[in-house]
Amino acid sequence: MAKRLDINDLNIYYGKFHAVKNVSLQVPPRYVTAFIGPSGCGKSTVLRTLNRMHEETPGARVEGSVELDGENIYGRGVSPVSVRTTIGMVFQRPNPFPTMSIRDNVVAGLRLQGVRNKSQLDEVCERSLRGANLWEEVKDRLRKPGGSLSGGQQQRLCIARAIAVSPDVLLMDEPCSALDPISTLAIEDLITELKKDYTIVIVTHNMQQAARVSDQTAFFNLSGVGQPGELIEINDTETIFSNPDKKATEDYISGRFG
């Protein structure tokens, strides 16, 4: 678990549109890396390339490489499905399978992999729900629909579903944007716990959240209207928020634009 990501000269296109240009950065293992920047600057687009989710959009393509411990996930013969098992993703809005039970939500990925052993599935279900800090709240209603949970519980259920298949990396695309402050705090506490075992990359518009949960922060910006998004700078989070190298980063963090 917890492997290093290396992104080298990444350029992302949707058809002829050049969405993001020349991104290179490293994500150390057991680190939380936050992507920040104004809307439309490419944060989520970059995140989606890290497990090839962008390929779900017709006409999308990338140039450059994304390496997981030295192996290019875009290499010849590498299956996007296997990549998404190794690099899990939690989306902006909780997306449990609403009519499926809490238990079946958690083990859905394992079932897709062909696991049928009930005791094994039960063990993974409990371990994953404990890992997502949800077990004590749902252990007596595992047969209830996932859609019956509160928003914050549903997001933690989605995190349990993601870690059930034992990924190396967890991607989180604004995981708290649809949640109330108490649920947001629970997710932030959970992220701090999860980084003991996982490499985590999170997109957030919340500056305070980035400062609270991340070890390093990457600031993205647009070079101009209709121009590609680009990585302006990346550094440890304390430096980015207290003494950034670039004026654009300082202006964004101080609220002068964005």
MARGULUM-392070 format. One line per 4 residues: their letters; for each residue z negated, x, y of N, C-alpha, C. Coordinates in steps of 0.02 Angstrom, whole numbers, plus 32768, in hexadecimal, padded with zeros to 4 digits. Layout:
a = Z/X/Y/Z/X/Y/Z/X/Y ~ ...
This chain:
makr = 8000/802A/7FC4/8000/8000/8000/8000/802C/803F ~ 800E/800C/8076/800A/802B/80B8/8037/8068/80BD ~ 8077/805B/80C6/80A8/8091/80CC/80BF/8099/8114 ~ 80DE/80D1/8122/80F7/80E2/8164/813D/80C5/816E
ldin = 8149/80AA/81AA/818B/8093/81BE/81A8/80C4/81F1 ~ 81E7/80D7/81E6/820B/8101/8216/824B/80DD/822B ~ 8252/80D0/826B/828D/80AE/8286/82B4/80E1/82AF ~ 82F4/80EA/829E/831C/811E/82BD/835D/8102/82D9
dlni = 8367/810B/831B/83A5/80F8/833C/83BC/80B2/8329 ~ 838F/8083/832D/839E/803E/8318/83C3/8019/8350 ~ 83FD/7FFF/833F/8424/7FD4/836B/8431/7F93/8347 ~ 8425/7F5C/836A/8428/7F1A/834B/845B/7EF0/8370
yygk = 8485/7ECF/8349/84BB/7EA6/8365/84B9/7E60/8348 ~ 84CD/7E30/8371/84DC/7DEC/835A/8525/7DDF/836D ~ 8551/7DE5/833C/8598/7DE3/834C/85A9/7E1F/8378 ~ 85C8/7E11/83B2/85D9/7E47/83E1/85A0/7E57/8411
fhav = 856D/7E2D/8412/8536/7E37/8441/8508/7E6E/8429 ~ 84FE/7EA1/8452/84D2/7ED9/8443/848C/7EC5/845B ~ 8460/7EB2/842C/841F/7E95/843D/83EB/7EC9/844D ~ 83EA/7EFF/8426/83B7/7F33/842E/83D9/7F76/8423
knvs = 83C8/7FA8/844D/83EA/7FE8/8445/83BA/8023/843C ~ 83CE/804F/840F/83B2/8093/8408/8366/8094/8402 ~ 834B/806C/83D5/8302/806B/83CB/82EF/809D/8394 ~ 82C2/80CA/83A5/82A5/80F8/8374/825A/80F9/837D
lqvp = 8236/80ED/8347/81ED/80F1/834A/81D1/80F8/8304 ~ 8192/810D/8301/8170/8114/82C0/8133/80E7/82BF ~ 8127/80C8/8285/80EC/809E/827B/80C3/80BE/8244 ~ 808B/80DE/8255/8062/8100/8222/8041/80CD/81F3
pryv = 8031/80E3/81B6/800E/80B6/8188/7FC8/80A4/81A1 ~ 7FB4/8066/8191/7F72/804C/81A4/7F68/804D/81F0 ~ 7F9F/8043/8213/7F9D/803C/825B/7FB3/7FF4/826C ~ 7F99/7FDB/82A4/7FB5/7F9F/82C2/7FDF/7FB5/82FE
tafi = 801F/7FA6/82FB/804C/7FB6/8332/8061/7F76/8354 ~ 8055/7F71/8395/8067/7F35/83BB/80A7/7F40/83E1 ~ 80D4/7F0F/83DE/8111/7F0D/8408/8104/7EDE/8442 ~ 8109/7EF7/847F/8100/7ECD/84BA/813E/7ED2/84E6
gpsg = 8144/7EA4/8516/817C/7EA5/8545/8190/7E5E/8557 ~ 81B9/7E57/858C/81CC/7E14/85A3/81F7/7DEF/8570 ~ 81FC/7DAE/8578/8226/7D85/854B/826E/7D9E/854C ~ 828C/7D9F/8510/82D2/7DB1/850B/82E1/7DFB/8509
cgks = 82AB/7E24/8504/82B7/7E6C/8506/82C2/7E8B/84C1 ~ 82BE/7E62/848C/82CF/7E7B/844A/8295/7E89/841B ~ 8257/7E79/842F/821D/7E87/8405/8223/7E66/83C0 ~ 822D/7E25/83C0/8231/7E01/8381/8270/7E13/835A
tvlr = 82A5/7E22/837F/82E3/7E37/835E/82D8/7E77/8337 ~ 82B7/7EA8/8356/82A7/7EE6/8333/827A/7ED8/82F8 ~ 8247/7EAE/8302/8218/7E9E/82CB/823E/7E82/828F ~ 826E/7E55/829C/8292/7E35/8266/82C0/7E65/8241
tlnr = 82D3/7E9B/8261/82FC/7ECD/823D/82D2/7EF5/820C ~ 8290/7EF6/8216/8265/7F21/81ED/825C/7F07/81A7 ~ 826E/7EC7/819B/8272/7EB0/8155/82B2/7E89/8148 ~ 82E4/7E97/8172/8328/7E7C/816A/832C/7E30/8171
mhee = 82FB/7E13/8193/82FD/7DCB/81A0/8335/7DB8/81D0 ~ 8349/7DE7/81FC/837E/7DD8/822C/83C0/7DC7/8209 ~ 83C6/7DDE/81C9/8404/7DD0/81A5/840E/7D86/8197 ~ 83D9/7D5F/81A1/83E0/7D17/8199/8409/7CF8/81D1
tpga = 8413/7D1D/8207/843C/7D05/823F/8484/7D1B/8235 ~ 84B4/7CEC/8234/84FA/7CFF/822A/8512/7D30/825F ~ 8536/7D63/824A/8552/7D93/8279/8523/7DCB/828C ~ 84E5/7DCA/8273/84B5/7DFE/8285/84C3/7E3E/825D
rveg = 84BB/7E76/827D/84C3/7EB6/825A/849A/7EEB/827F ~ 848C/7F22/825C/8467/7F59/827A/848C/7F9B/826D ~ 8480/7FCA/829B/8492/8010/8290/8453/8039/8297 ~ 8451/8072/8275/8414/809A/8273/83F0/8090/8232
svel = 83B1/80A4/822F/838C/809F/81F0/8344/8088/81FC ~ 832B/8066/81C9/82E4/8054/81C6/82CB/806F/8183 ~ 829F/80A0/8185/8288/80C0/8147/823F/80AE/8139 ~ 8233/809C/80FB/81EF/8090/80E3/81DC/80C9/80B5
dgen = 81B0/80F5/80CC/819E/8132/80A8/81DD/8157/8091 ~ 820D/815E/80BF/8248/8188/80B2/8282/8164/8092 ~ 827A/8126/807D/82B1/8101/805E/82CE/80D0/8091 ~ 830F/80D4/809D/8330/80A8/80CD/8337/8062/80B0
iygr = 8317/8031/80D0/8319/7FEC/80B6/835F/7FCE/80BE ~ 838B/7FF1/80E4/83D1/7FDC/80EA/83FF/8006/80BE ~ 83E2/802C/8090/8409/8056/8065/8435/802E/8035 ~ 8468/804E/801C/8496/802E/7FED/8470/8016/7FB0
gvsp = 847A/7FD8/7F9E/845B/7FBD/7F62/8415/7FA3/7F6A ~ 83F8/7FAA/7FA7/83B4/7F91/7FB3/83B7/7F46/7FBF ~ 8391/7F20/7F9A/8391/7ED7/7F9E/8366/7EBE/7FD8 ~ 8380/7E93/8004/8356/7E76/8039/831A/7E51/801D
vsvr = 8321/7E32/7FE3/82E9/7E0D/7FC5/82B1/7E3D/7FB2 ~ 82C2/7E77/7F96/828E/7EA7/7F84/826E/7EC4/7FC3 ~ 8296/7ECD/7FF7/827A/7EE6/8037/8247/7EB5/8051 ~ 8256/7E74/804E/8228/7E42/806A/81EA/7E39/8040
ttig = 81EC/7E4F/8002/81AF/7E50/7FD9/8182/7E8A/7FEE ~ 81A2/7EC3/7FFE/817E/7EFF/8011/8165/7EFC/8059 ~ 818C/7EDA/8084/817C/7ED5/80CB/8177/7E8A/80DB ~ 813A/7E70/80D9/812F/7E28/80E3/8130/7E14/812C
mvfq = 8137/7DD3/8138/813B/7DBB/817D/8114/7D7B/8187 ~ 80F1/7D78/81BF/80CD/7D3B/81D4/80EC/7D26/8216 ~ 80FF/7CE6/821A/8126/7CCE/8253/80FA/7CB1/828A ~ 811D/7CA0/82C1/80FB/7C89/82FD/80D4/7C49/82F0
rpnp = 80F3/7C1A/82CE/80D1/7BDC/82BE/80C0/7BDC/8274 ~ 8083/7BC5/8262/8072/7BC2/821B/80A6/7B99/81F5 ~ 80BD/7BB4/81BD/80F1/7B91/8197/80E0/7B8C/814D ~ 80A5/7B70/813D/8097/7B64/80F6/80C7/7B2F/80DB
fptm = 80D1/7B2E/809A/80F7/7AF8/807C/80C9/7ABB/807D ~ 80D7/7A89/80A8/80A5/7A57/80B9/808E/7A2B/807E ~ 80BB/7A1B/804F/80A7/79EF/8018/808F/7A16/7FDC ~ 8097/7A58/7FDE/8080/7A82/7FA7/8036/7A90/7FAF
sird = 8012/7A96/7F77/7FCA/7AA1/7F7B/7FBB/7AE5/7F9B ~ 7F7C/7AEC/7FB1/7F67/7B2B/7FCF/7F71/7B63/7F9C ~ 7F5D/7B58/7F5F/7F65/7B8B/7F2B/7FAF/7B9C/7F21 ~ 7FD8/7B69/7F1B/801F/7B76/7F0D/8041/7B97/7F48
nvva = 802A/7B8A/7F85/8044/7BAD/7FC0/8038/7BF8/7FB9 ~ 7FFB/7C0A/7FA5/7FE8/7C51/7FA2/8012/7C75/7F6E ~ 801D/7C56/7F35/803E/7C7A/7EFD/8088/7C6C/7EF9 ~ 80A5/7C4C/7F2C/80EC/7C3B/7F2A/8118/7C78/7F1F
glrl = 8108/7CAF/7F41/8131/7CEB/7F3A/812E/7D08/7EF4 ~ 80F3/7D07/7ED6/80EB/7D20/7E92/8112/7CF4/7E60 ~ 8111/7CB3/7E6B/8137/7C86/7E40/8182/7C96/7E44 ~ 8199/7CA4/7E81/81E0/7CB6/7E89/81F0/7CF7/7E63
qgvr = 81BE/7D22/7E5C/81C8/7D60/7E36/81C2/7D56/7DEB ~ 81B3/7D18/7DD7/81B0/7D09/7D90/816B/7D0A/7D71 ~ 8137/7D13/7D99/80F3/7D14/7D7E/80DE/7CCD/7D6C ~ 80C8/7CC3/7D2F/80B5/7C80/7D18/806E/7C7E/7CFD
nksq = 804F/7CB7/7CF2/800C/7CBA/7CD5/7FD9/7C9A/7D04 ~ 7FB9/7C64/7CEC/7F8D/7C3E/7D18/7F51/7C67/7D30 ~ 7F32/7C8C/7D04/7EF7/7CB2/7D18/7F0B/7CE9/7D4B ~ 7F46/7D06/7D41/7F5D/7D39/7D71/7F6A/7D19/7DB5
ldev = 7F89/7CDE/7DB5/7F97/7CBC/7DF4/7F57/7CA7/7E17 ~ 7F27/7C8E/7DEF/7EE6/7C7A/7E0C/7EC2/7CB6/7E2B ~ 7EC6/7CEF/7E09/7EA5/7D2C/7E22/7EC4/7D43/7E64 ~ 7F07/7D43/7E66/7F2A/7D58/7EA3/7F1C/7D26/7EDB
cers = 7F1B/7CE7/7ECB/7F0D/7CB3/7EFD/7EC9/7CC0/7F1E ~ 7E95/7CCA/7EF6/7E52/7CD5/7F12/7E50/7D16/7F3A ~ 7E6D/7D4C/7F1E/7E6B/7D8C/7F40/7E8F/7D88/7F84 ~ 7EC8/7D66/7F85/7EF0/7D61/7FC3/7ECD/7D36/7FF6
lrga = 7EAF/7CFE/7FE0/7E8B/7CD3/800F/7E4D/7CF6/802A ~ 7E2C/7D1E/8001/7DF4/7D46/8019/7E0D/7D7A/804C ~ 7E46/7D98/803B/7E63/7DC9/8069/7E76/7DAC/80AC ~ 7E89/7D6C/80AC/7E9A/7D49/80EA/7E5E/7D26/8109
nlwe = 7E23/7D33/80ED/7DE4/7D16/8106/7DE7/7CC9/8108 ~ 7E02/7CAD/80D1/7E0A/7C64/80CE/7DE9/7C46/8090 ~ 7DD6/7C70/805F/7DBF/7C57/801F/7D84/7C27/8025 ~ 7D51/7C3A/804B/7D15/7C10/804F/7D24/7BCC/806D
evkd = 7D57/7BC8/8096/7D68/7B88/80B7/7D90/7B5A/808A ~ 7DB3/7B76/8059/7DE2/7B4C/8031/7DD5/7B4E/7FE6 ~ 7DA5/7B74/7FCF/7D9D/7B7E/7F86/7D92/7B3E/7F60 ~ 7D77/7B0A/7F81/7D69/7ACB/7F5F/7DA2/7A98/7F68
rlrk = 7DD9/7AAC/7F88/7E11/7A7D/7F91/7E54/7AA0/7F89 ~ 7E57/7ACC/7F57/7E95/7AF2/7F4C/7ED0/7AC5/7F39 ~ 7EC1/7A89/7F20/7EF7/7A5B/7F0B/7F0F/7A2F/7F45 ~ 7EEE/7A34/7F7F/7F02/7A0D/7FB9/7F41/7A2D/7FD8
pggs = 7F6B/7A04/7FFA/7FA8/7A20/8018/7F99/7A54/804E ~ 7FC2/7A87/8052/7FBA/7ABA/8085/7FBF/7A9D/80CB ~ 7FE6/7A67/80D2/7FEE/7A47/8113/7FB1/7A22/812A ~ 7F7E/7A1C/8100/7F40/79F8/8113/7F10/7A26/813A
lsgg = 7F1F/7A66/813D/7EF2/7A95/815F/7EFE/7A94/81AA ~ 7ECE/7AAE/81CF/7ED6/7AB5/8218/7F0A/7AEB/8226 ~ 7F20/7AEF/8265/7F53/7B20/8277/7F3D/7B68/8269 ~ 7F00/7B78/827C/7EE7/7BBC/826F/7EE1/7BCA/8225
qqqr = 7ECB/7B99/81FE/7EC6/7BA1/81B6/7F0B/7BA8/8197 ~ 7F3B/7B82/81B0/7F7F/7B87/8196/7F9C/7BCD/81A2 ~ 7F8D/7BEB/81DC/7FA7/7C2D/81E9/7F87/7C61/81BA ~ 7F46/7C58/81AD/7F25/7C85/817E/7F3F/7C7A/8137
lcia = 7F51/7C3B/8127/7F70/7C2D/80E6/7FB3/7C51/80E0 ~ 7FDA/7C52/8116/801A/7C76/8116/800F/7CC1/810E ~ 7FD9/7CDB/812B/7FC9/7D22/8121/7FB6/7D2F/80D8 ~ 7F8E/7D01/80BC/7F7D/7D08/8074/7FBB/7D07/8049
raia = 7FEA/7CDB/8059/8029/7CD8/8033/8050/7D19/8039 ~ 804F/7D37/8075/8073/7D76/8080/8054/7DAF/8059 ~ 8011/7DB3/8056/7FF2/7DEC/8035/7FEC/7DE2/7FE9 ~ 7FF8/7DA5/7FD1/7FF3/7D98/7F89/8024/7DC2/7F60
vspd = 805D/7DD3/7F7D/8090/7DF9/7F58/8086/7E45/7F62 ~ 804D/7E58/7F7E/803A/7E9F/7F87/806E/7EC6/7FAF ~ 807C/7EB2/7FEC/80AC/7ED8/8015/808D/7F1A/802D ~ 80B7/7F45/8048/80A0/7F83/8066/8095/7F7B/80B1
vllm = 80BC/7F4D/80CF/80BD/7F44/8117/80B9/7EF9/8126 ~ 8095/7EE7/815B/8093/7EA2/8173/80AF/7E9F/81B9 ~ 80E1/7E74/81C3/80FD/7E67/8205/80E2/7E24/821E ~ 80CE/7E21/825E/80B3/7DE4/827A/80D5/7DD5/82BC
depc = 80F9/7D9E/82BF/811F/7D8C/82FB/80F8/7D58/8323 ~ 80D3/7D70/8354/80A8/7D45/837E/807E/7D15/8354 ~ 8056/7D30/8326/8033/7D05/82F6/7FFF/7CD6/8313 ~ 7FEC/7CE2/8353/7FB7/7CB9/8371/7FD0/7C8B/83A8
sald = 8011/7C8C/83B6/802A/7C69/83F1/8021/7C1D/83EC ~ 801D/7C02/83AF/8015/7BBA/83A6/7FCD/7BA6/8397 ~ 7F9E/7BD5/839F/7F5A/7BC9/838A/7F2A/7BC5/83C5 ~ 7EF2/7BA3/83BA/7EBE/7B9E/83ED/7E97/7BE1/83F0
pist = 7E6E/7BEB/8424/7E4B/7C2B/842C/7E1E/7C3E/83F2 ~ 7DFC/7C0F/83D3/7DCF/7C1F/839B/7DF8/7C36/835F ~ 7E2F/7C12/8350/7E5A/7C26/8318/7E7B/7C69/8327 ~ 7E8D/7C75/8366/7EAB/7CB5/8379/7E7B/7CEE/836B
laie = 7E3C/7CE5/837D/7E0A/7D19/8370/7E03/7D26/8325 ~ 7E05/7CF1/82FD/7E00/7CF9/82B4/7E3A/7D23/8299 ~ 7E77/7D16/82B3/7EB2/7D3C/829D/7EAC/7D85/82B4 ~ 7E95/7D8F/82F1/7E8D/7DD4/830A/7E5A/7DFB/82E0
dlit = 7E22/7DDA/82CF/7DF1/7DFB/82A4/7E0F/7E0B/8260 ~ 7E38/7DDD/8247/7E58/7DE7/8207/7E89/7E22/8209 ~ 7EAE/7E29/8240/7EDD/7E61/8247/7EB7/7EA3/8242 ~ 7E7D/7EA6/8263/7E55/7EE3/8261/7E3F/7EF3/821A
elkk = 7E2F/7EBF/81F2/7E1D/7ECA/81AD/7E59/7EDF/8183 ~ 7E92/7EBE/818E/7ECD/7ECA/8165/7EE9/7F10/816D ~ 7EDF/7F2F/81A7/7EFD/7F71/81B2/7EDC/7FA6/8186 ~ 7EA4/7F96/8166/7E86/7FC4/8136/7EB5/7FCE/80FA
dyti = 7EDF/7F9C/80ED/7F0A/7F9E/80B2/7F55/7F9B/80C2 ~ 7F66/7F85/80FE/7FAC/7F79/810E/7FC1/7F9C/814F ~ 8001/7FAC/8153/8020/7FC0/8191/8036/7F7F/81B4 ~ 8024/7F76/81F3/8030/7F36/8215/8057/7F41/8255
vivt = 808A/7F18/825F/80AE/7F17/829F/80AA/7ED0/82BA ~ 8093/7EC9/82F8/808A/7E87/8315/80B0/7E81/8358 ~ 80D4/7E4B/8361/80F1/7E3A/83A2/80C1/7E0B/83C5 ~ 80B1/7E1B/8404/8085/7DEE/842A/8098/7DEF/8474
hnmq = 8091/7DB4/8493/8098/7DAF/84DC/8054/7DB6/84FE ~ 8020/7DBA/84D6/7FDC/7DBA/84F1/7FC5/7E03/84F9 ~ 7FC2/7E1A/8538/7FAE/7E60/8544/7F69/7E6F/8529 ~ 7F3A/7E40/8533/7EF6/7E4B/851C/7EF4/7E51/84D0
qaar = 7F1D/7E28/84AF/7F1F/7E2C/8466/7F39/7E6F/844E ~ 7F6F/7E87/846D/7F8A/7EC9/845C/7F54/7EFE/8465 ~ 7F30/7EFA/849D/7EFC/7F2C/84AB/7EC3/7F28/8478 ~ 7EB4/7EEB/8461/7E7C/7EE2/8432/7E8D/7EF9/83EC
vsdq = 7EC9/7EE9/83D3/7ED4/7EF1/838B/7EFE/7F2E/8378 ~ 7F23/7F4C/83A7/7F54/7F7F/8392/7F3B/7FC6/839C ~ 7F55/7FF3/8373/7F48/803A/837A/7F7C/805C/83A6 ~ 7FBA/8044/83A1/7FEE/805C/83CE/8017/8021/83E7
taff = 8035/8029/8421/805A/7FF3/8441/809F/800D/8457 ~ 80D1/7FE4/8449/8116/7FF4/845D/812B/7FC1/8492 ~ 8142/7FD9/84CB/8159/7FAD/8501/81A6/7FAA/8501 ~ 81C0/7F6D/84FB/8208/7F61/84FD/821A/7F3F/853F
nlsg = 8257/7F4C/8557/826E/7F2C/8594/82BA/7F25/8592 ~ 82D4/7EFC/85BF/831D/7EF5/85C7/8335/7F25/85FC ~ 836D/7F45/85EF/8388/7F73/8621/83AC/7F4F/8659 ~ 83B8/7F0E/8650/83DA/7EE5/8683/83F0/7EA3/8665
vgqp = 8404/7E74/868F/841A/7E32/8677/8456/7E3C/8649 ~ 8451/7E1F/860D/8488/7E24/85DD/848B/7E67/85BA ~ 845C/7E94/85C9/845B/7ED6/85AA/842D/7ED6/856D ~ 8435/7F08/8541/840A/7F0A/8506/83C1/7F18/8518
geli = 8394/7F00/84EE/834F/7F15/84F4/8348/7F5C/84DB ~ 8313/7F7E/84F4/8309/7FC3/84DF/82BF/7FD3/84DF ~ 82AD/8004/84B7/8268/801D/84B6/825D/804B/84F1 ~ 822E/803A/851C/8220/8063/8557/81F0/809B/8547
eind = 81BA/808A/8525/818C/80BE/850F/815E/80A3/84D9 ~ 8144/80D2/84B1/8112/80C2/847E/80DD/80F8/847F ~ 809E/80E2/847B/8067/8112/847C/8029/80EF/845F ~ 7FF2/8114/8459/7FB5/80F3/8443/7FA3/80BE/8477
teti = 7F85/8089/8460/7F7B/804D/848A/7F52/805C/84C8 ~ 7F1E/8085/84C1/7EF5/8094/84FC/7F1E/80B5/8533 ~ 7F4A/80E4/851F/7F74/8106/8550/7FA6/80D6/8570 ~ 7FC5/80AC/8548/7FF6/807C/8563/7FD6/8050/8598
fsnp = 7F98/803B/858C/7F78/800C/85BA/7F54/802E/85F4 ~ 7F44/806D/85EC/7F1F/808E/8622/7F48/80C2/8648 ~ 7F78/80E1/8626/7F9E/8116/8647/7FE4/811C/8629 ~ 800E/80E8/8630/8051/80EA/8613/807D/811E/8635
dkka = 80AF/8136/8610/80DC/8169/862C/810F/814A/865C ~ 8124/810C/864E/815C/80EE/8673/8143/80BA/86A4 ~ 8161/80B9/86DF/814E/8089/8712/815A/8041/86FB ~ 8191/8036/86D5/81A0/7FF3/86BD/8168/7FD9/8690
tedy = 814B/8005/8667/8113/7FF1/863C/80D7/7FDE/8667 ~ 80C8/8007/8698/808F/7FFA/86C5/8099/7FB8/86EA ~ 80D6/7FAC/8702/80E4/7F6E/8726/80DB/7F31/86F9 ~ 80F1/7F36/86BA/80EB/7EFE/868C/80A1/7EF0/867C
isgr = 807D/7F24/866B/8037/7F1C/8656/800D/7F03/8691 ~ 801D/7F19/86CD/7FF5/7F04/8707/800B/7EBF/8721 ~ 803F/7EA2/8702/8054/7E5E/8716/8084/7E5D/8750 ~ 80A0/7E97/8764/80CE/7E97/879D/8113/7E7C/878A
fg = 8121/7E7A/8748/815C/7E56/8731/8152/7E43/86E9 ~ 817E/7E15/86CF/8179/7E02/8689/8157/7DC0/8680
